[in-house]
């Protein structure tokens, strides 16, 4: 960053470029950064963006997109994101790709922009590419392409990709069915906090594997614990139907202990069932 930027803004931009695995969820990091901005910070960012700084352009786009410090204006947000993306800034390229996918349904352009970001190592773009190829959004379903992108994102710590990779192993999509590897990837996704996206799905599916004894030893206590952490009431009841009261109490305590060790927000503790 240019030396004219105040230290706070320089650090703000630097943190925004860190790999996804350094934060439990990149979406939360972005929200936290936006919440910390002041009007003075925004004026400096806007000046830098107007001067052609691609990272500043990205953050100005975020500010307009969220309506923080300025009236919300999606068209202005899109313009700044595109300016940043055209200069090769991967986080902006990922957002522009999703803009084309979600708003316009233009998966050709979505593929182009997401691929540009993914080839720079952007884990979220890699995960989206995997999902779109798995779902056939880019044309014909391509499990090989999906698996490759999921694998790249999962190895960087993307929880959605880790869950999706686990699901491919569980279902035998492109790869040989392997419940052990499915459990391994579900567990990696499940370890993320808070309980969003692939984290919650990973917890639930890992619980199902423990419930059935697939890829892991059958264990109703562990199944209940993961269902509790995923907040899936139906599966909780199914696991509890095979357990004694003492085992249910043990599983609840294990879930509470897990949350205390992992959670960054106290409200997750309250979300664990105590009945």
Residue frames relative to the residue before (quaternion, step in Angstrom):
aa qw qx qy qz dx dy dz
X 1.0000 0.0000 0.0000 0.0000 0.00 0.00 0.00
X 0.5799 -0.5842 0.4313 0.3693 3.56 -1.17 0.59
X 0.5631 -0.6396 0.4120 0.3226 3.56 -1.06 0.77
X 0.5690 0.6088 -0.3858 0.3960 3.60 1.24 -0.30
X 0.5637 0.5953 -0.3962 0.4134 3.59 1.22 -0.30
X 0.4893 -0.6266 0.5060 0.3346 3.61 -0.99 0.75
X 0.6524 -0.5500 0.3485 0.3878 3.56 -1.12 0.63
X 0.6324 0.5444 -0.3566 0.4201 3.61 0.95 -0.79
X 0.6879 0.4764 -0.2875 0.4660 3.56 0.87 -0.96
X 0.6157 0.5427 -0.3473 0.4537 3.59 1.02 -0.74
X 0.6739 0.4740 -0.2934 0.4849 3.57 0.93 -0.89
X 0.6014 0.5716 -0.3459 0.4381 3.57 1.07 -0.79
X 0.6966 0.4572 -0.2681 0.4835 3.56 0.88 -0.93
X 0.6375 0.5358 -0.3348 0.4410 3.57 0.97 -0.79
X 0.6649 0.5008 -0.3125 0.4576 3.58 0.86 -0.94
X 0.6313 0.5600 -0.3303 0.4228 3.57 1.06 -0.72
X 0.6992 0.4632 -0.2745 0.4703 3.59 1.19 -0.41
X 0.4668 0.6926 -0.4475 0.3195 3.60 1.22 -0.08
X 0.6003 -0.5715 0.4095 0.3813 3.61 -1.11 0.61
X 0.6488 -0.5737 0.3423 0.3643 3.54 -1.14 0.71
X 0.6617 0.5534 -0.3343 0.3797 3.59 0.95 -0.77
X 0.5758 0.5912 -0.3959 0.4028 3.63 1.20 -0.18
X 0.7375 0.2766 -0.1889 0.5864 3.60 1.27 -0.12
X 0.5995 -0.5842 0.3880 0.3857 3.61 -0.99 0.70
X 0.7966 -0.0692 0.0507 0.5984 3.61 1.03 -0.66
X 0.4585 -0.7160 0.4484 0.2756 3.62 -0.61 1.09
X 0.6037 0.5747 -0.3610 0.4182 3.57 1.09 -0.65
X 0.6483 0.5019 -0.3137 0.4789 3.55 1.07 -0.74
X 0.6226 0.5455 -0.3415 0.4453 3.57 1.04 -0.75
X 0.6487 0.5153 -0.3167 0.4619 3.57 0.95 -0.90
X 0.6590 0.5114 -0.3068 0.4583 3.58 0.92 -0.88
X 0.6496 0.5177 -0.3159 0.4584 3.56 1.00 -0.83
X 0.6474 0.5153 -0.3197 0.4617 3.58 0.97 -0.83
X 0.6651 0.5026 -0.3072 0.4589 3.56 0.91 -0.89
X 0.6521 0.5279 -0.3147 0.4439 3.57 0.99 -0.84
X 0.6813 0.5045 -0.2894 0.4445 3.60 1.12 -0.64
X 0.5373 0.6546 -0.4003 0.3501 3.60 1.19 -0.33
X 0.2142 -0.7391 0.6237 0.1374 3.54 -1.15 0.71
X 0.6826 -0.4595 0.3543 0.4443 3.57 -1.29 0.16
X 0.6299 0.5292 -0.3353 0.4591 3.59 1.01 -0.74
X 0.6367 0.5213 -0.3213 0.4687 3.56 0.96 -0.87
X 0.6749 0.5025 -0.3052 0.4459 3.57 0.89 -0.93
X 0.6295 0.5296 -0.3468 0.4504 3.61 0.96 -0.76
X 0.6518 0.5022 -0.3106 0.4760 3.58 1.02 -0.80
X 0.6431 0.5157 -0.3179 0.4683 3.58 0.97 -0.86
X 0.6591 0.5141 -0.3139 0.4503 3.57 0.92 -0.91
X 0.6351 0.5235 -0.3254 0.4655 3.58 1.01 -0.81
X 0.6650 0.4917 -0.2979 0.4767 3.58 0.97 -0.88
X 0.6378 0.5267 -0.3271 0.4570 3.58 1.01 -0.79
X 0.6637 0.5029 -0.2991 0.4660 3.56 0.96 -0.86
X 0.6610 0.4915 -0.2955 0.4839 3.56 1.24 -0.51
X 0.6381 -0.5774 0.3064 0.4070 3.58 1.31 0.02
X 0.4293 0.6914 -0.4818 0.3248 3.62 1.20 0.18
X 0.3912 -0.7766 0.4441 0.2159 3.58 -0.45 1.19
X 0.6448 0.5042 -0.3347 0.4669 3.60 1.03 -0.67
X 0.6353 0.5119 -0.3253 0.4781 3.57 1.00 -0.78
X 0.6195 0.5414 -0.3415 0.4544 3.60 1.01 -0.76
X 0.6281 0.5391 -0.3238 0.4584 3.56 1.01 -0.84
X 0.7217 0.4471 -0.2618 0.4591 3.57 0.81 -0.98
X 0.5943 0.5285 -0.3679 0.4818 3.59 1.08 -0.56
X 0.6202 0.5330 -0.3285 0.4726 3.57 1.06 -0.75
X 0.6423 0.5173 -0.3157 0.4693 3.57 1.00 -0.81
X 0.6457 0.5330 -0.3217 0.4422 3.58 0.94 -0.90
X 0.6895 0.4568 -0.2810 0.4869 3.58 0.89 -0.91
X 0.6464 0.5363 -0.3226 0.4364 3.58 1.02 -0.72
X 0.7266 0.4022 -0.2218 0.5109 3.57 1.11 -0.73
X 0.3818 -0.7376 0.4785 0.2849 3.58 1.21 -0.38
X 0.4066 0.6875 -0.4916 0.3468 3.56 1.04 0.80
X 0.8452 0.1049 -0.1333 0.5068 3.57 -0.88 1.07
X 0.7597 0.1650 -0.1135 0.6187 3.60 1.28 -0.32
X 0.6060 -0.5269 0.4179 0.4249 3.61 -1.18 0.33
X 0.5318 -0.6369 0.4514 0.3283 3.56 -0.97 0.84
X 0.0946 0.7855 -0.6011 0.1129 3.56 -0.85 1.01
X 0.2737 -0.8100 0.4992 0.1409 3.55 -0.08 1.32
X 0.6447 0.5284 -0.3414 0.4343 3.61 0.95 -0.77
X 0.6500 0.4876 -0.3139 0.4912 3.59 1.01 -0.77
X 0.6135 0.5478 -0.3348 0.4598 3.57 1.03 -0.81
X 0.6656 0.5092 -0.3014 0.4548 3.57 0.90 -0.96
X 0.6392 0.5403 -0.3290 0.4374 3.58 0.99 -0.82
X 0.6798 0.4746 -0.2928 0.4763 3.58 0.93 -0.88
X 0.6286 0.5326 -0.3377 0.4552 3.58 1.00 -0.78
X 0.6651 0.5033 -0.3091 0.4570 3.57 0.93 -0.86
X 0.6110 0.5397 -0.3469 0.4638 3.60 1.03 -0.77
X 0.6753 0.4909 -0.2861 0.4702 3.57 0.92 -0.94
X 0.6615 0.5187 -0.3030 0.4490 3.58 0.93 -0.93
X 0.6583 0.5208 -0.3100 0.4464 3.56 0.98 -0.83
X 0.6664 0.4587 -0.3002 0.5053 3.57 1.25 -0.34
X 0.6215 -0.6130 0.3170 0.3709 3.56 1.28 0.27
X 0.4389 0.6880 -0.4781 0.3248 3.60 1.19 0.33
X 0.4399 -0.7670 0.4066 0.2300 3.56 -0.36 1.32
X 0.6569 0.4996 -0.3535 0.4405 3.69 0.80 -0.78
X 0.6513 0.4921 -0.3153 0.4840 3.59 1.06 -0.71
X 0.6251 0.5380 -0.3404 0.4516 3.58 1.01 -0.76
X 0.6286 0.5301 -0.3327 0.4616 3.57 1.03 -0.78
X 0.6769 0.4840 -0.2953 0.4694 3.59 0.92 -0.88
X 0.6387 0.5098 -0.3318 0.4713 3.60 0.95 -0.80
X 0.6219 0.5401 -0.3366 0.4563 3.59 1.00 -0.77
X 0.6900 0.4641 -0.2779 0.4809 3.56 0.94 -0.88
X 0.5610 0.5773 -0.3850 0.4514 3.58 1.17 -0.52
X 0.6847 0.4735 -0.2831 0.4763 3.58 0.87 -0.94
X 0.6639 0.5070 -0.3085 0.4549 3.57 1.00 -0.77
X 0.7733 0.4102 -0.2019 0.4393 3.54 0.82 -1.02
X 0.7594 0.3843 -0.2069 0.4826 3.55 0.85 -0.95
X 0.8021 0.3051 -0.1393 0.4941 3.55 0.76 -1.02
X 0.3319 -0.7531 0.5027 0.2647 3.57 1.18 -0.44
X 0.4506 0.6709 -0.4558 0.3729 3.56 1.21 0.54
X 0.1180 -0.8491 0.5130 0.0437 3.56 0.14 1.29
X 0.5213 0.6035 -0.4240 0.4292 3.58 1.24 -0.18
X 0.7051 0.4179 -0.2521 0.5143 3.58 0.88 -0.95
X 0.5900 0.5602 -0.3689 0.4495 3.59 1.09 -0.65
X 0.6422 0.5246 -0.3086 0.4660 3.56 0.96 -0.90
X 0.6566 0.5297 -0.3150 0.4349 3.57 0.90 -0.93
X 0.7334 0.4276 -0.2495 0.4659 3.58 0.78 -1.02
X 0.6458 0.5073 -0.3283 0.4668 3.58 0.97 -0.78
X 0.6446 0.5218 -0.3269 0.4532 3.58 0.99 -0.80
X 0.6220 0.5357 -0.3462 0.4542 3.60 1.01 -0.76
X 0.6724 0.4733 -0.2918 0.4886 3.57 0.97 -0.84
X 0.6617 0.5295 -0.3056 0.4341 3.57 0.92 -0.95
X 0.6697 0.5035 -0.3028 0.4542 3.57 0.99 -0.79
X 0.6365 0.4740 -0.3300 0.5112 3.57 1.29 -0.19
X 0.6157 -0.5842 0.3334 0.4104 3.57 1.30 0.06
X 0.3958 0.7127 -0.4924 0.3048 3.60 1.20 0.26
X 0.3662 -0.7843 0.4603 0.1972 3.58 -0.35 1.27
X 0.6422 0.5234 -0.3440 0.4420 3.60 0.96 -0.74
X 0.6418 0.5067 -0.3209 0.4779 3.59 1.00 -0.79
X 0.6306 0.5289 -0.3291 0.4629 3.58 0.99 -0.81
X 0.6633 0.5087 -0.2992 0.4602 3.57 0.97 -0.89
X 0.6520 0.5047 -0.3132 0.4713 3.60 0.98 -0.82
X 0.6270 0.5258 -0.3407 0.4629 3.58 0.97 -0.79
X 0.6354 0.5318 -0.3243 0.4565 3.56 0.96 -0.87
X 0.6754 0.4984 -0.2950 0.4566 3.56 0.91 -0.95
X 0.6823 0.4936 -0.2996 0.4485 3.59 0.89 -0.89
X 0.6623 0.4796 -0.3173 0.4803 3.59 1.01 -0.72
X 0.6323 0.5240 -0.3340 0.4627 3.58 1.05 -0.68
X 0.7259 0.4314 -0.2296 0.4841 3.57 1.05 -0.81
X 0.4802 -0.6883 0.4274 0.3362 3.58 1.26 -0.11
X 0.3456 0.7608 -0.4890 0.2503 3.60 1.19 0.44
X 0.6894 0.4693 -0.2764 0.4775 3.61 1.15 -0.53
X 0.7310 -0.2626 0.1999 0.5973 3.55 1.32 0.14
X 0.7973 -0.1307 0.1408 0.5722 3.56 -0.65 -1.06
X 0.5705 -0.5774 0.4563 0.3646 3.55 -1.15 0.63
X 0.0252 -0.7994 0.5997 -0.0273 3.56 -0.87 0.97
X 0.2078 -0.8251 0.5169 0.0942 3.56 0.00 1.33
X 0.5968 0.5631 -0.3676 0.4376 3.59 1.08 -0.63
X 0.6720 0.4806 -0.2862 0.4853 3.56 0.91 -0.95
X 0.6353 0.5381 -0.3221 0.4506 3.56 0.98 -0.88
X 0.6700 0.5067 -0.3019 0.4509 3.56 0.84 -1.00
X 0.6519 0.5352 -0.3202 0.4313 3.58 0.92 -0.89
X 0.7012 0.4502 -0.2743 0.4800 3.59 0.90 -0.90
X 0.6138 0.5338 -0.3514 0.4635 3.57 1.02 -0.74
X 0.6535 0.5303 -0.3180 0.4365 3.56 0.92 -0.91
X 0.6494 0.5169 -0.3170 0.4589 3.59 0.93 -0.89
X 0.6940 0.4674 -0.2781 0.4718 3.58 0.88 -0.95
X 0.6485 0.5354 -0.3178 0.4379 3.58 0.96 -0.88
X 0.6652 0.5033 -0.3052 0.4595 3.57 0.98 -0.80
X 0.6520 0.4767 -0.3131 0.4997 3.58 1.26 -0.31
X 0.6121 -0.5933 0.3337 0.4025 3.57 1.30 -0.01
X 0.4069 0.7040 -0.4945 0.3070 3.61 1.19 0.27
X 0.4059 -0.7656 0.4481 0.2200 3.57 -0.51 1.21
X 0.6341 0.5248 -0.3428 0.4527 3.60 1.03 -0.71
X 0.6634 0.4888 -0.3022 0.4793 3.57 0.99 -0.82
X 0.6232 0.5373 -0.3462 0.4507 3.59 1.00 -0.73
X 0.6485 0.4975 -0.3150 0.4824 3.56 0.98 -0.82
X 0.6743 0.5060 -0.3023 0.4448 3.59 0.86 -0.96
X 0.6284 0.5215 -0.3315 0.4725 3.57 1.05 -0.75
X 0.6338 0.5269 -0.3205 0.4669 3.56 1.01 -0.81
X 0.6597 0.5132 -0.3022 0.4584 3.53 1.00 -0.85
X 0.6276 0.5235 -0.3431 0.4630 3.59 1.04 -0.70
X 0.6568 0.4841 -0.3140 0.4854 3.59 1.01 -0.75
X 0.6517 0.5120 -0.3306 0.4516 3.60 0.97 -0.75
X 0.7522 0.3987 -0.2077 0.4817 3.57 0.95 -0.90
X 0.4071 -0.7186 0.4719 0.3086 3.59 1.22 -0.33
X 0.3174 0.7359 -0.5259 0.2849 3.57 1.03 0.82
X 0.8383 0.0125 -0.0933 0.5370 3.58 -0.62 1.26
X 0.7633 0.2745 -0.1537 0.5643 3.61 0.96 -0.85
X 0.6012 -0.5290 0.4372 0.4093 3.55 -1.27 0.29
X 0.5550 -0.6107 0.4424 0.3512 3.57 -0.99 0.80
X 0.1009 0.7931 -0.5856 0.1336 3.55 -0.74 1.09
X 0.2501 -0.8149 0.5073 0.1264 3.55 -0.12 1.30
X 0.5925 0.5713 -0.3704 0.4306 3.58 1.12 -0.59
X 0.6866 0.4493 -0.2780 0.4994 3.57 0.93 -0.88
X 0.5855 0.5589 -0.3713 0.4548 3.58 1.10 -0.63
X 0.6703 0.4966 -0.2955 0.4655 3.57 0.90 -0.94
X 0.6311 0.5494 -0.3324 0.4352 3.57 1.01 -0.80
X 0.7154 0.4330 -0.2596 0.4831 3.57 0.89 -0.92
X 0.5975 0.5403 -0.3659 0.4660 3.60 1.07 -0.62
X 0.6496 0.5223 -0.3220 0.4489 3.57 0.97 -0.83
X 0.6300 0.5252 -0.3393 0.4606 3.59 0.98 -0.78
X 0.6592 0.4847 -0.3061 0.4866 3.58 0.98 -0.83
X 0.6641 0.5426 -0.2999 0.4179 3.56 0.94 -0.92
X 0.6352 0.5637 -0.3288 0.4131 3.58 1.12 -0.59
X 0.5530 0.6077 -0.4029 0.4031 3.60 1.22 -0.21
X 0.0856 -0.7475 0.6532 0.0844 3.53 -1.23 0.55
X 0.5521 -0.1718 -0.8149 -0.0396 1.51 -2.14 1.32
X 0.7173 -0.4509 0.3350 0.4123 3.52 -1.38 -0.09
X 0.3059 0.7501 -0.5190 0.2727 3.59 0.40 1.27
X 0.8784 0.0789 -0.0256 0.4707 3.55 -1.22 0.61
X 0.8658 -0.0073 0.0414 0.4987 3.52 -0.82 -1.09
X 0.5746 0.5866 -0.3876 0.4189 3.59 1.14 -0.51
X 0.7069 0.4500 -0.2660 0.4765 3.57 0.80 -0.99
X 0.6557 0.5041 -0.3089 0.4697 3.56 1.00 -0.82
X 0.6306 0.5289 -0.3280 0.4637 3.56 1.07 -0.74
X 0.6399 0.5219 -0.3246 0.4613 3.57 0.99 -0.82
X 0.6760 0.4976 -0.2961 0.4557 3.55 0.89 -0.94
X 0.7041 0.4620 -0.2828 0.4592 3.59 0.82 -0.93
X 0.6062 0.5258 -0.3582 0.4772 3.57 1.11 -0.59
X 0.6176 0.5366 -0.3330 0.4687 3.56 1.06 -0.74
X 0.6448 0.5218 -0.3224 0.4561 3.58 0.99 -0.81
X 0.6421 0.5145 -0.3321 0.4613 3.58 1.01 -0.75
X 0.6459 0.4898 -0.3217 0.4893 3.60 1.02 -0.75
X 0.6271 0.5494 -0.3365 0.4379 3.59 1.03 -0.75
X 0.7667 0.3618 -0.1761 0.5002 3.56 1.04 -0.87
X 0.4013 -0.7200 0.4748 0.3083 3.59 1.22 -0.35
X 0.4423 0.6791 -0.4634 0.3583 3.57 1.05 0.79
X 0.8364 0.0959 -0.1079 0.5288 3.58 -0.57 1.17
X 0.7494 0.1577 -0.0992 0.6353 3.55 1.34 -0.31
X 0.5944 -0.5512 0.4153 0.4127 3.60 -1.13 0.40
X 0.5295 -0.6142 0.4667 0.3530 3.59 -1.00 0.75
X 0.1390 0.7855 -0.5817 0.1588 3.55 -0.73 1.09
X 0.2743 -0.8045 0.5054 0.1486 3.57 -0.22 1.26
X 0.6022 0.5593 -0.3660 0.4366 3.59 1.08 -0.62
X 0.6896 0.4553 -0.2790 0.4892 3.59 0.90 -0.90
X 0.5974 0.5496 -0.3607 0.4593 3.57 1.07 -0.69
X 0.6647 0.4968 -0.3001 0.4704 3.58 0.89 -0.94
X 0.6341 0.5434 -0.3398 0.4327 3.58 0.91 -0.85
X 0.7050 0.4530 -0.2754 0.4712 3.59 0.84 -0.96
X 0.6209 0.5184 -0.3504 0.4722 3.60 1.04 -0.64
X 0.6285 0.5317 -0.3317 0.4607 3.58 1.04 -0.76
X 0.6753 0.4889 -0.2876 0.4714 3.57 0.96 -0.88
X 0.6856 0.4503 -0.2753 0.5014 3.58 1.18 -0.56
X 0.3297 -0.7685 0.4783 0.2683 3.59 1.31 -0.26
X 0.3852 0.6922 -0.5066 0.3402 3.58 0.88 1.00
X 0.2861 -0.8299 0.4569 0.1437 3.54 0.02 1.36
X 0.6388 0.5414 -0.3358 0.4313 3.59 0.94 -0.85
X 0.7004 0.4557 -0.2735 0.4764 3.57 0.88 -0.91
X 0.5664 0.5782 -0.3787 0.4489 3.57 1.16 -0.58
X 0.6770 0.4907 -0.2930 0.4637 3.55 0.89 -0.95
X 0.6294 0.5332 -0.3371 0.4537 3.58 1.03 -0.78
X 0.6684 0.4823 -0.3044 0.4774 3.60 0.90 -0.88
X 0.6612 0.5281 -0.3088 0.4342 3.59 0.92 -0.93
X 0.6066 0.5802 -0.3578 0.4092 3.60 1.11 -0.63
X 0.6966 0.4303 -0.2625 0.5106 3.61 1.26 -0.34
X 0.6870 0.5138 -0.2504 0.4487 3.59 1.30 -0.12
X 0.4645 -0.6150 0.5480 0.3250 3.51 -1.33 0.37
X 0.6685 -0.4849 0.3684 0.4271 3.56 -1.28 0.25
X 0.6337 0.5359 -0.3298 0.4500 3.55 1.03 -0.76
X 0.6591 0.5003 -0.3119 0.4669 3.58 0.99 -0.78
X 0.6216 0.5269 -0.3399 0.4696 3.59 1.05 -0.75
X 0.6498 0.5114 -0.3120 0.4679 3.58 0.96 -0.88
X 0.6346 0.5260 -0.3231 0.4650 3.57 1.02 -0.80
X 0.6710 0.5009 -0.2956 0.4598 3.59 0.91 -0.93
X 0.6363 0.5242 -0.3245 0.4637 3.59 1.02 -0.80
X 0.6544 0.5037 -0.3109 0.4706 3.56 0.99 -0.82
X 0.6337 0.5287 -0.3266 0.4606 3.57 1.02 -0.80
X 0.6468 0.5122 -0.3169 0.4678 3.57 1.01 -0.81
X 0.6478 0.5114 -0.3136 0.4696 3.57 0.96 -0.86
X 0.6497 0.5099 -0.3134 0.4687 3.59 0.97 -0.85
X 0.6361 0.5306 -0.3301 0.4526 3.59 0.97 -0.85
X 0.6646 0.5050 -0.3095 0.4556 3.58 0.88 -0.92
X 0.6536 0.5149 -0.3236 0.4504 3.58 0.90 -0.83
X 0.6887 0.4776 -0.2788 0.4689 3.56 1.06 -0.72
X 0.7942 0.3558 -0.1524 0.4684 3.58 1.05 -0.73
X 0.6751 0.5544 -0.3197 0.3669 3.56 0.90 -0.89
X 0.2950 -0.7279 0.5932 0.1769 3.52 -1.23 0.64
X 0.7293 0.3311 -0.2170 0.5580 3.57 1.30 -0.15
X 0.4810 -0.6991 0.4512 0.2761 3.56 -0.81 1.01
X 0.5927 0.5944 -0.3899 0.3787 3.63 1.05 -0.55
X 0.5608 0.5871 -0.4082 0.4174 3.62 1.17 -0.37
X 0.5948 0.5635 -0.3704 0.4374 3.59 1.08 -0.64
X 0.6796 0.5027 -0.2856 0.4516 3.53 0.95 -0.92
X 0.6363 0.5610 -0.3269 0.4167 3.59 1.17 -0.55
X 0.5843 0.5802 -0.3875 0.4145 3.61 1.18 -0.31
X 0.4705 -0.6993 0.4550 0.2873 3.62 -0.67 1.07
X 0.1827 -0.7878 0.5802 0.0967 3.56 -1.07 0.76
X 0.4944 0.6658 -0.4388 0.3461 3.59 1.25 0.02
